[in-house]
């Protein structure tokens, strides 16, 4: 277990959040690992997503082997969706599938009840993972919980095309459903913080596909509400909107997440100019490059990014999830390049 350093990863994260320095020259290393972690630990993706014990063991094995600075609970988009009543099918070597679109009308939206996350199997499974990882890491390693952002969860419940259409033609449908998914997000975040998570990741990738107008009208205030709520409960927020979010950066600055994941489509220098010095930017090497490049090329990409991010609030990661086919040597190369600095 990676607990022997004089300065722990949790202390380094706290220093980065409060002072802008990670308590040393090397950046924190926090890639998003799901299917990759499962396969590395000898589990199928289905086992990783459905059994917290597999998720925990996979994270802990990767923590030590790759010299990571965080562990996480991210697995798939359908924890909350399942709690709302949708049927989920687990795939051995693929992302779980949602078999139901349970919101089909405004009447369905109005009748939708907020579930008890402690009674729903899949949300309770993630809470148990948080408790187990928290005990295992003893407060020395940040445990990153995970919730679906309001729009992402609304799309899971109503279908992506239908929900995006409702942003244009059904403001009552959109607002009521987003209000309920925001309540759910806050409740699930609170439970994971109480279970031991220091950071809550909020995934709302669909926001990269909407306009500034729709983000401002439907999502921005709800993101800010969740961030402020998590802060009240003693946690930090890592906002994850993969894809091209250049058009949303000025509004995300107002939302004020503690950490913002940036994909390879977003220039880190430009993001720094817009977001300023207070927000931690996490990223942003193209995951396809990490998977397909030579180890030497991955090392060069990592060293170049670290050099550019000197003296800034920065966490090293891929732009999104590390693909399952990534050579082990390439992920090791990222960590090793970090430690050269």
Buried (B, 14 or more C-beta within 10 A) or exposed (E): EBBEEEEBBBBBBBBBBEEBEBBEEBBBBBBBBBBBBBBBBEBBBBBBBBBBBBBBBBBBBBBEBBBBBBBBBBBBBBBBBBBBEBEBEBEEEBBBEBEBBBBEEBEBBEEBEEBEBEEBEBBBBBBBBBBBBBEBBEBBBBBBBBBBBBBBBBBBBBBBEBBBBBBEEBEEBBBBBBBBBBBBBBBBBBBBBBBBBBBBBBBBBBBBBBEEEBBBBBBBBBBBBBBBBBBEBEBBBBBBBBBEBBEBBEBBBEBBBBBBBBBBBBEBEEBBEBBEEEBBBBBBBBBBBBBBBEBEBBBBBBBEBBEEBEEBBBBBBBBBBBBBEBBEEBBBBBBBBBEEB
